[in-house]
Amino acid sequence: MEVRRKSQKNTSETCKALLEQKSWIMYSIGSDFMKNKNDLLQRAIILTCLSDRCAQERSVIGGISRSLAERKQQRTAICNWLDRMGYLEKCTETEKAAFHKEVEKKSDLEVLQMQINYECIEPILWTTGLLDKLSNYNGFRVNRKLIEELNDAQLSKLTQIAERRFYSFEWMAGEDNWDEVELVC
């Protein structure tokens, strides 16, 4: 029970901090070509909750073993909070399906793979002024290894991270909905 409260508290604190920052955002993001600050913050909140939801597909989260009942309860809490706060209606159909999908004993790989979308948050937070700088890719490390030392699987993961961050920038700078962005790389 304590583990669930801690995880739920961390998600709630992150979302609350994002909302409180709306009043001091230093950037003018209301142009015709960029999403407005409310859209950016809503997307960051949805992505944070989606990451937490995806994590419920694993029985060990953050090194702590969690029962199926705890993970189901957390999924329900996330979905109910999103609905109560009006964020569920801002989700894509795929995200809504993930939030509503029951956690089962066997992990749903499709839901689990959606967790990579968490990588989209950094560019959003940087654009809104909530991060001072973006991650530095010079000397970028994965599992404490330099890029040159990565195996194919680790390099593939790094490529996915970079693509998700680029996706985020494309969404922010364009008129497309979140699930309609086409990457041109």
N, C-alpha and C positions, 0 to 999 in steps of 0.2 A: 504494500500500500504506500509506503514512504517513497519508493522508487517512482511510482506513477505520479505522485504529487510533485516530486522534484522535476520530472520531465515536463509535466504540464506547466509547472511554475516557470521553468526556463523558457518555454514557448510563449507563455503569456507575457513574461517580462520583456522578451525580445519584441513582441508585437506592440506592447504598450510603449516601449521606448521609441519605436518607429513612429507611432502616432503622435507622441509628444513632440517630436522633432519637427512636425509640419509647420509650426509657427515660426521657426527661425531659418528655414532653408534659404540659403544665400543666392541661389541661382534662379534666373528667370527661365522657367521651363514652359512657358505658355505659348511658344511660337507655333506656327502652322505645321511645322515639321517635327515637333517633338511632343511626346506625351506630357501631360501636366503632372505636377508634383503629386496630386492625389492618386492618379493612375499608377505612378511609380511606387508609391508607398503601399497601395493596395496590392500590387503585384508582389512586392517584397514580402508582405504579410502572408499572402496566399502561398508563395514558394516556401516560406518558413514552415507553415503548417503542412504543406505537402511533403516536405522532407521528414517531418515528424511522423506523418501518416505512413510514409514508405518504410520508415524504420520499424514500424510495428510488424512488418513481415518477418522480422528476425526475432529469434527467441533470446538472443544475447544482444543487448543494446548498451553501448558504452561500457562494455566489460561486465555488465550486470545481467544476470539471467532473469527473464521475466516470463511469467506464466501466460498461457493463452488467454485466460480470463482477464489478466491485467492489460494485455495488449488490445483485447476487444474493448475493454472499458476506455482505454486511451483513445482509440479510434472513434468511439462514440462521442467522447468529450470534445475532440477536435471538430468533428462534423457539426455537433450541436452549437459550439462556439461560433464557427464560421456562419452558420445559419442565423443565429441570434444577432450577430454583428452586421449582417447583410453582405458578407464577403462571398458566400456560397454562390450567389447570383452573378458574381463577377468572374467565377471560375469557368474554365473551358469545360466542354462536355466530358472530355477525358479525365480532367481533374475531378469533376463531380462524381464520376463513376468510381474513381479511386477512393475518394472520401467516403462514399456510401458502401463500397464493397466490404463485406465482412472479413475479418481476419480469420484465417483458417489455420489448422495445424501445419499444413504444408504451405510453404511460402509461395506467393504469387510472383513469379519472376517479372511479369509485365509491370506490376505495381512497384516492385523493388527497383527496377531499372529506371523508373521515373525520378528516383532520388537524385540523379545527375543534374536535374534542373535546379538544384540548390546552387550550383555554380553560377547561375544567372544573377544571384543576389548581389554579389560584389560590385558589378558595374552600376547597378541601380542605386545602391547605397552611396557609391562614389559620386554619381551624377547629382544626387540630392544633397550632397555635402555632408553626409553622415560618416563617410570615410575620407581621410585626408589624402590617401593615394591608393592606387591599384597595386596588386601584387607585381613584383618585379620578376620578369621572366628571364633576365640575365642571371645565370647561375641558379635558375629555378630547380628546386629539388623535389623529388617524389620518393617517399620512403627513405629519406636521407641520402639519396643518390642524385648526382648531377645528370642532366639529360643524356649526356654521352654514355652513361653507365646503365641506362634503362634497358630492360629486355622488351620484347615486342608487346607483351601484354601491358606493361607499365607505360610504354610510349603511346599505345592505343588509348589508355585511360587519360593521359595528358592531352591527347588530341581531342578527346571528347570534352574535357574541361574547357579547352580553348574555344571549341565550337560553341559550347553553351554560352560562354561569356560574349562571344561575337554575336550570337543570336540575340542576347539581351540588348546589346547596343543597336542592332538592326531594328528591334521592336521599338525601342525608345525613340529612335530618330525617324520612324516611319508612321504611316497611317494604318498599318495592318493590325488586326487583333492578335493577341498572343499566339494563338495556334495557327495563324495564317502566314507567318513570316517565312520567307524563302531565303535561305542562305546562298549567296553567290560568292564562292571562294575559288 
